C-alpha cells in the first residue's frame, strides 16, 4: 500500500498512528503542501479533493482519514481501535469527533491560508484563531475524560483507542500554534503516555522522511 501524506498534516499524522498501531507497513509518498504539490494535476488524479492523506491499497484509492481509519478497523480488526461495548464505542467516537469535526477542520491549512491571503491575518492573529477553537474543544475533551471514573492511562481504558489517534496530532498542532497545554493536565498526561509507545513515536511529524 502507498500512503500519500505530508509530515505536518494532522490528518496524515492520525492515519500514520492508526497504521502503526495495527502493524501495517506502507510506502511513504510525500506530498509537499509547502509548495502546493497537492494542487497539481498529478495528485489531483489520485485524490480529486486535493487533500492528504490518501491510501492506495493496490485495488482502490481511499480518501478522507475518518473513512480510511474505519476501513482499517473493519479490514484489520487487530489491534482494535474501538472498545467492544456499544456505549463505550459511542463515547470513544465522540471524543474523536471533538477533534475531527470541531477543532481540526477550522484550523487546517486551507482555512489558515484563507485567513492570511483574503483577510490579511498575521501570524499572531492566526495563532489566536487556532487557540480559540483548540481551547474550546480541549476544554470539553478534558471534562469528558475527567468524568470517566474507569479511565486508565489513555483517553479510554489502558490501551490507545481511536480517541488517542485523533487527540495526539491535535496536541502537536496546539504546540505549533503556541497554545499553553498546562491548562489540560489530563490531556497532557495522555500525550505523555502515548509518546512512550513506538507506534506514536514513529508517526510523529519530525520522524517522517519529508520533515
C-alpha positions in Angstrom: 0.0 0.0 0.0 1.1 3.6 -0.7 0.4 6.4 1.8 0.2 9.8 0.2 0.7 12.3 3.1 2.6 15.3 4.5 4.7 15.1 7.7 2.9 18.1 9.4 -0.6 17.3 8.3 -2.8 16.4 11.3 -5.0 14.1 9.3 -1.9 12.3 7.9 -0.5 12.1 11.4 -3.6 10.4 12.7 -3.6 7.9 9.9 0.1 7.0 10.5 -0.7 6.3 14.1 -3.6 4.0 13.2 -1.5 2.1 10.7 1.3 1.7 13.2 -1.0 0.5 16.0 -2.3 -2.1 13.6 1.2 -3.1 12.4 0.5 -2.2 8.8 3.5 -1.1 6.7 3.0 1.3 3.7 5.2 3.0 1.2 5.6 6.6 2.2 4.8 9.1 -0.6 5.4 12.7 0.4 3.1 15.4 -0.9 4.7 18.7 0.0 2.0 21.2 0.9 4.6 23.9 1.4 5.0 24.1 -2.4 1.3 23.3 -3.1 2.2 19.9 -4.6 -1.3 18.8 -3.6 -2.8 21.3 -6.0 -1.0 19.9 -9.1 -2.6 17.6 -11.6 -0.5 14.6 -10.6 -2.0 14.5 -7.2 -5.5 15.6 -8.3 -5.6 12.4 -10.4 -5.1 10.5 -7.1 -7.5 12.5 -5.0 -9.9 14.8 -6.8 -10.3 16.8 -3.5 -6.6 17.5 -3.5 -6.2 16.8 0.2 -3.9 14.4 2.2 -3.9 11.7 3.2 -4.8 9.2 0.5 -4.2 5.5 0.8 -3.6 3.4 -2.3 -4.5 -0.2 -1.3 -3.5 -1.6 -4.7 -7.1 -2.1 -5.6 -8.5 1.4 -4.8 -7.5 4.8 -3.5 -9.1 5.6 -0.2 -9.5 9.3 0.9 -10.7 11.1 4.0 -8.9 10.0 7.1 -12.1 9.0 9.1 -13.2 6.7 6.2 -9.7 5.3 5.9 -9.4 4.6 9.6 -12.9 3.0 9.6 -11.8 0.8 6.7 -8.7 -0.2 8.5 -10.7 -1.1 11.6 -13.0 -3.3 9.6 -10.3 -4.9 7.4 -7.7 -5.3 10.2 -9.6 -5.7 13.5 -6.4 -6.3 15.5 -5.4 -4.1 17.3 -8.9 -2.8 17.8 -9.2 1.0 18.0 -12.7 0.8 19.4 -13.9 -0.9 22.6 -16.4 -3.8 22.4 -19.4 -2.3 24.2 -21.8 -0.2 22.2 -22.0 2.6 24.8 -18.2 2.7 25.2 -17.7 2.8 21.4 -20.1 5.9 21.2 -18.0 7.6 23.9 -14.7 7.0 22.1 -16.2 8.1 18.8 -17.5 11.3 20.5 -14.0 12.1 21.8 -12.5 11.6 18.4 -15.2 13.7 16.8 -14.4 16.7 19.1 -11.1 16.8 17.3 -12.1 15.5 13.9 -15.3 17.5 13.5 -15.0 20.6 15.7 -11.3 21.5 16.1 -9.3 20.4 13.1 -11.4 21.4 10.2 -11.4 25.1 11.0 -7.7 25.1 11.8 -6.3 23.2 8.8 -4.0 24.7 6.2 -6.5 25.9 3.6 -8.6 27.7 6.3 -5.5 29.4 7.7 -4.2 30.3 4.2 -7.6 32.0 3.5 -7.3 33.9 6.7 -3.8 35.1 5.7 -4.5 35.9 2.0 -8.1 37.1 1.9 -8.4 38.6 5.4 -4.9 39.8 6.0 -4.4 37.9 9.2 -0.8 38.0 10.5 0.7 35.1 12.4 -0.4 36.4 15.8 -4.0 36.5 14.6 -3.7 33.0 13.0 -2.4 31.6 16.3 -5.2 33.3 18.2 -7.8 31.9 15.8 -6.4 28.4 16.3 -6.0 28.7 20.0 -9.7 29.7 20.3 -11.0 26.5 18.7 -8.4 24.2 20.2 -9.1 25.6 23.7 -12.9 25.2 23.3 -12.5 21.6 22.1 -9.9 20.6 24.7 -12.0 22.1 27.5 -14.8 19.7 26.5 -12.4 16.8 26.0 -10.8 17.3 29.4 -14.2 17.5 31.1 -15.4 14.3 29.5 -12.3 12.2 30.4 -12.3 13.7 33.9 -15.9 12.4 34.4 -14.9 8.8 33.3 -14.0 7.2 36.6 -12.9 4.0 34.8 -10.4 5.7 32.6 -6.8 4.4 32.6 -3.7 6.0 31.1 -5.3 6.8 27.8 -8.4 8.6 26.7 -10.4 5.4 27.4 -9.0 2.5 29.3 -5.4 1.3 29.4 -4.8 1.0 25.7 -4.9 3.5 22.9 -8.1 3.9 21.1 -9.5 5.9 18.2 -9.8 8.9 20.5 -6.0 9.0 21.1 -5.4 8.5 17.4 -7.2 11.8 16.9 -6.1 13.6 20.0 -2.3 13.3 19.8 -1.9 15.1 16.4 -4.1 17.9 17.7 -1.8 18.3 20.7 1.1 18.5 18.3 -0.8 21.2 16.4 -1.6 23.1 19.6 2.0 23.4 20.4 2.8 24.6 16.9 0.2 27.4 17.4 1.7 28.3 20.8 -1.3 27.1 22.9 -0.3 26.6 26.6 -1.1 22.9 27.3 -0.8 23.3 31.1 -4.5 24.2 31.1 -5.3 20.5 30.4 -3.4 18.2 32.7 -5.3 15.0 31.8 -4.8 15.6 28.0 -1.1 16.3 28.7 -0.7 13.1 30.7 -2.3 11.1 27.8 0.1 12.8 25.4 3.0 11.7 27.6 1.7 8.1 27.8 1.2 7.9 24.0 4.6 9.4 23.4 6.2 6.4 25.2 4.7 4.0 22.6 6.6 3.1 19.4 3.5 3.5 17.2 3.2 7.1 18.2 6.9 7.8 18.1 7.2 6.5 14.5 4.2 8.5 13.4 5.4 11.9 14.8 5.9 14.6 12.3 9.6 15.1 12.8 10.2 11.3 12.4 9.0 11.4 8.8 11.3 11.5 5.8 10.0 14.7 4.4 10.3 16.6 7.7 
